[in-house]
Amino acid sequence: MDAFFDGVMVNVEDVALRNNRLALLQLLDGALNRVADLSRLAA
C-alpha cells in the first residue's frame, strides 16, 4: 500500500490512466470500509 502511494501519481494527465487509478482507490476504499469504519480513526 505504501509503495502505491509513494510511487504512483493518481492525478496524471492521461485521462484513462487517471480514471483507472481513481477506480482502484474507490474499490480499495469500499473493501476497507467493509472491514472497519476508517473515518472513526480521525476522531
Summary of the structure (lengths in Angstrom):
residues: 43
radius of gyration: 12.4
end to end distance: 22.7
largest distance: 35.9
contacts: 68
relative contact order: 0.10
helix: 74%
strand: 0%
